């Protein structure tokens, strides 16, 4: 008996004690909830993945967690008029190919996803073929140290007329909108990610009153016409290839009333795809960037009106193939303007101009930018301006620059 007791005692101490607790399944609760009904689950953690295939309301009151167990997508919605509110969705799978997400909505419309916490997942919220949904007030975090290893915080694919509003999104790869029209991104905060917003064939998207900070790039548009980007704060996109806003093969775009601060390039844009589809850049504050704006391409087609260019290392660049007269620069404030305003009408008496002297070396040979502030290039630039030995090139002319800092202390995107 003593030998048995001793053996049992030794066994207890040598074998770790593990309390293995199976989480109750939430799918069983979902299956018994009638169409249009409300699921009122007791507080606690429940096992996923789960699938919702009919209209219902699930309100976790910040006390219900759905744990995917590291397999696939935590919650899949294949229905319309579903409300998911105040839940925690966590622990999805790790498959990029499978788009393992906290939440997937497939072919569903008029769903409301609000005030949820979605963390420890690969992709946050994925919409596929889903229209007229509202994703609002959620806190979304991906997993993975390197941005390329993470999933998209929000991903829209062939989904239109959705509202993405007031979400707090951090440490994701991108927000990706692909082949999706007429979506609204309003009042979101995205930080510490690769691209805060990546638009691909996303015509007529509205991007308004968002804060994008400490991302590699703020907003990127590709083949997306009619995009409106207004009243956003885009800051600290300072990767070597980063930009506050990057527009490529996109036309009829409005960039209005934004603050673009401390980026490698504030606004990077090629020419619009058609001469009449002009890109309008109006009433923005573009400050503390390495390059304020950079335009390239043969067709030009930019309207640059009433912006504030302050404390940029280089205010603006226009590519060698660009035609300066095809871009319209008018009424901008340039903090390095050296002209006078004798009649005190707020408009400079002489145009503001940027000429490229020795700067042509690194404008035409980008790799030479590494040496731009070196003593040799600074001396060469001084000598070029003093007694040019090569014809300088006019990059831009603003015939009516603002002569006074009339808006000092006020943001250009303040609303009356």
C-alpha positions in Angstrom: 0.0 0.0 0.0 2.8 2.4 0.9 4.5 1.5 -2.4 1.4 2.3 -4.3 0.9 5.6 -2.5 4.5 6.5 -3.1 4.3 5.6 -6.7 1.0 7.7 -7.1 2.6 10.6 -5.3 5.7 10.5 -7.5 3.4 10.3 -10.6 1.5 13.4 -9.5 4.6 15.4 -9.0 6.4 14.2 -12.2 3.4 14.8 -14.5 2.3 18.4 -15.0 -1.2 19.0 -14.1 -3.2 20.6 -17.0 -6.7 21.8 -16.7 -8.0 21.2 -20.2 -11.3 23.1 -20.5 -13.3 22.8 -23.7 -15.0 26.0 -24.7 -18.7 25.7 -25.3 -19.6 26.1 -28.9 -21.4 29.3 -30.0 -22.6 27.6 -33.2 -25.2 25.6 -31.2 -26.6 28.9 -29.9 -26.6 30.4 -33.4 -28.4 27.4 -34.8 -31.3 27.8 -32.4 -31.7 31.5 -32.8 -34.7 32.3 -35.1 -34.4 34.5 -38.2 -34.5 38.1 -37.1 -34.0 37.1 -33.5 -31.5 38.2 -30.9 -28.9 35.8 -29.4 -28.3 36.7 -25.8 -25.5 34.4 -24.8 -24.2 34.4 -21.2 -20.9 36.2 -20.6 -17.8 34.1 -21.3 -15.6 32.6 -24.1 -17.1 30.4 -26.8 -15.5 28.2 -29.5 -15.3 29.1 -33.1 -15.2 29.0 -36.0 -18.9 29.8 -36.5 -21.1 30.5 -39.5 -24.1 32.8 -39.5 -26.5 32.0 -42.4 -29.6 34.1 -41.5 -30.5 37.5 -40.1 -29.9 37.9 -36.4 -28.5 40.2 -33.7 -25.6 39.2 -31.5 -24.7 41.7 -28.8 -21.9 40.6 -26.6 -22.1 43.7 -24.3 -18.2 43.5 -24.2 -18.5 40.2 -22.2 -18.5 37.6 -25.0 -15.4 36.3 -26.8 -15.5 34.0 -29.8 -12.2 32.1 -30.1 -11.3 30.6 -33.4 -8.9 28.2 -31.9 -6.3 29.0 -34.6 -8.3 27.5 -37.4 -9.7 29.4 -40.4 -11.9 32.4 -40.0 -13.5 33.1 -36.6 -16.9 34.3 -37.8 -18.3 33.9 -41.3 -21.5 35.7 -42.2 -23.4 34.4 -45.3 -26.5 36.4 -44.8 -27.9 40.0 -44.8 -29.2 42.2 -42.0 -26.9 40.6 -39.4 -25.7 42.8 -36.5 -22.6 41.9 -34.6 -21.9 44.3 -31.7 -19.5 44.5 -28.7 -17.9 41.1 -29.3 -14.3 40.0 -29.2 -13.2 37.9 -32.2 -9.8 36.4 -31.7 -7.3 33.6 -32.7 -7.9 33.0 -36.4 -5.8 30.7 -38.6 -2.6 31.8 -40.3 -3.4 31.1 -44.0 -2.9 34.1 -46.3 -4.2 32.0 -49.2 -7.4 31.2 -47.2 -7.7 34.8 -46.0 -8.1 33.6 -42.4 -10.0 36.5 -40.8 -11.6 37.6 -37.6 -14.8 38.2 -39.7 -15.7 37.3 -43.3 -18.9 38.6 -44.9 -19.7 36.7 -48.1 -22.5 37.9 -50.5 -24.2 39.8 -47.6 -25.7 43.2 -47.5 -27.1 45.6 -44.9 -25.0 44.1 -42.1 -23.9 46.1 -39.1 -20.5 45.3 -37.5 -19.8 47.8 -34.7 -17.8 48.3 -31.5 -16.1 44.9 -31.7 -12.5 44.0 -30.7 -10.8 41.9 -33.4 -7.3 40.9 -32.4 -4.8 38.0 -32.7 -6.1 37.4 -36.2 -4.4 37.4 -39.6 -7.0 39.5 -41.6 -9.4 41.6 -39.7 -12.6 42.1 -41.6 -13.0 40.7 -45.2 -15.9 41.6 -47.5 -16.4 39.5 -50.6 -19.3 40.4 -53.0 -21.0 42.3 -50.2 -22.7 45.7 -50.5 -24.2 48.3 -48.2 -22.6 47.1 -45.0 -21.4 49.3 -42.1 -18.1 48.5 -40.4 -17.9 51.1 -37.5 -16.1 51.7 -34.2 -14.1 48.5 -34.2 -10.6 47.9 -32.8 -8.6 45.8 -35.3 -5.1 44.3 -34.8 -3.3 41.8 -37.0 -0.5 39.5 -35.9 3.1 39.3 -37.1 6.1 41.5 -36.6 7.0 42.4 -40.2 4.2 44.3 -42.1 4.4 41.9 -45.1 3.7 39.0 -42.8 0.5 40.5 -41.5 -2.9 40.4 -43.1 -5.1 43.3 -44.2 -7.0 45.1 -41.5 -10.0 45.5 -43.8 -10.2 43.9 -47.2 -13.0 44.7 -49.8 -13.3 42.6 -52.9 -16.1 43.3 -55.5 -18.0 45.0 -52.7 -19.7 48.4 -53.2 -21.5 51.1 -51.2 -20.0 50.1 -47.8 -19.2 52.5 -45.0 -16.0 52.0 -43.0 -16.3 54.5 -40.2 -14.5 55.4 -36.9 -12.4 52.2 -36.7 -9.1 52.1 -34.7 -6.7 50.0 -36.8 -3.1 49.3 -35.9 -0.2 46.9 -36.9 -1.8 45.5 -40.1 -0.5 45.1 -43.6 -2.9 47.3 -45.6 -6.5 48.2 -45.9 -7.1 46.9 -49.5 -10.0 47.9 -51.7 -10.0 45.9 -54.9 -12.6 46.1 -57.8 -15.0 47.8 -55.4 -16.9 51.0 -56.1 -18.5 53.8 -54.1 -17.2 52.9 -50.7 -16.7 55.5 -47.9 -13.8 55.6 -45.4 -14.6 58.2 -42.8 -13.0 59.0 -39.4 -10.7 56.0 -39.2 -7.3 56.0 -37.4 -4.7 53.7 -39.0 -1.1 53.5 -37.7 2.0 51.4 -37.8 1.2 49.6 -41.0 2.4 49.3 -44.6 -0.2 51.1 -46.6 -2.9 52.7 -44.6 -5.3 52.6 -47.6 -4.6 50.8 -50.9 -7.2 51.4 -53.7 -7.1 49.2 -56.8 -9.8 49.7 -59.4 -11.8 51.4 -56.6 -13.6 54.2 -58.5 -15.6 56.9 -56.7 -14.2 56.1 -53.2 -14.5 58.8 -50.5 -11.7 59.1 -48.0 -12.5 61.7 -45.4 -11.5 62.9 -41.9 -9.1 60.0 -41.3 -5.8 60.0 -39.4 -3.1 57.9 -41.1 0.1 58.1 -39.1 3.4 56.2 -38.9 2.7 54.0 -41.9 5.1 53.3 -44.8 2.6 55.0 -47.1 -0.6 56.8 -46.4 -3.0 56.4 -49.4 -2.2 54.7 -52.7 -4.6 54.7 -55.6 -4.1 52.6 -58.8 -6.5 52.8 -61.7 -9.1 54.4 -59.5 -11.0 57.4 -61.0 -13.2 59.9 -59.2 -11.6 59.4 -55.8 -12.2 62.1 -53.2 -9.5 62.6 -50.5 -10.4 65.4 -48.2 -9.8 66.7 -44.7 -7.4 63.9 -43.7 -4.3 64.0 -41.5 -1.5 62.0 -43.1 1.8 62.0 -41.2 5.2 60.4 -40.8 5.3 58.2 -43.9 9.0 58.4 -44.1 10.1 55.1 -45.6 12.5 55.6 -48.6 9.7 54.9 -51.0 6.9 56.2 -48.9 4.4 58.9 -49.7 1.6 60.6 -47.9 -0.6 60.2 -51.0 0.5 58.3 -54.2 -1.7 58.5 -57.3 -1.0 56.3 -60.3 -3.1 55.9 -63.5 -6.0 57.6 -61.7 -7.9 60.6 -62.9 -10.7 63.0 -61.9 -9.3 62.9 -58.4 -9.8 65.6 -55.7 -7.2 66.1 -53.0 -8.7 68.8 -50.8 -8.1 70.2 -47.4 -5.6 67.6 -46.1 -2.6 68.0 -43.8 0.3 66.0 -45.2 3.1 66.3 -42.8 6.6 64.7 -42.5 6.6 62.2 -45.3 9.3 61.2 -47.8 7.1 62.7 -50.5 3.9 64.5 -49.6 2.0 63.9 -52.8 3.4 61.7 -55.6 1.4 61.6 -58.8 1.7 60.6 -62.4 -0.4 62.2 -65.2 -4.1 61.4 -65.3 -5.0 58.7 -67.8 -6.9 61.3 -70.0 -6.1 65.0 -70.4 -9.6 66.1 -69.3 -9.5 63.9 -66.1 -7.5 66.4 -64.2 -6.2 65.9 -60.7 -7.1 68.8 -58.4 -4.9 69.6 -55.4 -6.7 72.3 -53.4 -6.3 73.9 -50.0 -3.9 71.4 -48.5 -1.1 72.0 -46.0 2.0 70.2 -47.2 4.8 70.7 -44.7 8.0 69.2 -43.3 8.4 66.7 -46.1 11.5 65.8 -48.0 9.7 66.6 -51.2 6.4 68.4 -51.0 4.9 67.2 -54.3 6.4 65.2 -57.2 4.6 65.0 -60.6 5.8 62.8 -63.4 4.5 61.7 -66.7 4.1 63.3 -70.2 0.5 64.6 -70.0 0.7 66.7 -66.8 -2.9 67.7 -66.0 -2.7 68.8 -62.3 -4.5 71.8 -60.8 -2.6 73.0 -57.7 -4.5 75.8 -56.1 -4.4 77.6 -52.7 -2.1 75.1 -50.9 0.4 75.9 -48.2 3.9 74.7 -48.8 5.9 75.0 -45.6 9.4 73.8 -44.5 9.8 71.1 -47.2 13.3 70.3 -48.1 12.3 70.6 -51.8 8.9 72.2 -52.4 8.0 70.5 -55.7 9.4 68.4 -58.5 8.1 68.0 -62.1 9.6 65.2 -64.1 11.9 65.8 -67.1 9.2 64.7 -69.5 6.5 66.9 -67.9 5.4 70.1 -69.5 5.4 72.8 -66.8 2.7 74.9 -68.5 0.3 72.0 -68.6 0.2 72.0 -64.8 -1.7 74.9 -63.3 -0.1 76.4 -60.1 -2.0 79.4 -58.7 -2.6 81.1 -55.4 -0.4 78.8 -53.3 1.6 80.0 -50.3 5.3 79.2 -50.5 7.2 79.9 -47.3 10.4 80.6 -49.4 8.8 83.1 -51.7 11.2 86.1 -51.9 8.9 88.6 -53.8 7.1 91.7 -52.6 3.4 92.7 -52.3 3.6 96.5 -52.8 -0.2 97.0 -53.2 -0.9 94.8 -50.1 -3.5 92.7 -51.9 -2.1 89.5 -50.5 -0.8 88.4 -53.9 2.9 88.6 -54.8 4.0 91.1 -57.4 6.2 88.6 -59.2 5.6 84.9 -59.9 7.0 82.2 -57.7 9.3 80.0 -59.7 11.4 76.9 -59.1 14.4 76.4 -61.3 16.7 73.4 -61.4 20.4 74.2 -61.4 22.8 71.6 -60.0 19.6 69.9 -58.7 19.2 68.5 -62.2 21.9 66.0 -61.3 19.9 64.3 -58.7 16.5 65.0 -60.3 17.6 63.2 -63.5 19.7 60.6 -61.6 17.8 59.6 -58.5 20.6 57.6 -57.0 22.6 60.9 -56.8 20.2 62.1 -54.1 22.3 60.4 -51.5 24.9 63.1 -52.1 22.5 66.0 -52.4 23.5 67.9 -49.2 27.2 67.1 -49.5 29.7 70.0 -49.6 30.6 69.3 -53.2 27.0 69.5 -54.5 26.3 72.5 -52.3 29.3 74.3 -53.8 28.3 73.2 -57.3 24.8 74.5 -56.8 26.1 77.9 -55.5 28.4 78.3 -58.5 25.6 77.3 -60.9 23.3 80.0 -59.4 26.1 82.6 -59.4 27.2 82.1 -62.9 25.3 79.3 -64.7 27.4 77.2 -67.0 24.4 75.1 -68.1 20.9 76.3 -68.8 18.6 75.8 -65.7 15.3 74.2 -66.2 12.0 75.8 -65.1 10.1 73.3 -63.0 7.1 75.4 -62.1 5.6 78.9 -62.1 2.9 80.1 -59.8 1.9 83.5 -61.3 -0.2 84.6 -58.3 1.5 83.3 -55.1 0.1 84.2 -51.7 2.5 86.8 -50.4 1.5 86.8 -46.7 1.2 84.0 -44.2 -2.5 84.9 -43.7 -3.4 81.5 -42.4 -0.7 81.3 -39.8 -2.0 79.5 -36.7 -5.0 78.0 -38.7 -5.1 74.8 -40.6 -6.2 75.1 -44.2 -8.7 72.3 -43.7 -10.5 74.0 -40.8 -14.2 74.2 -41.6 -16.0 77.5 -41.1 
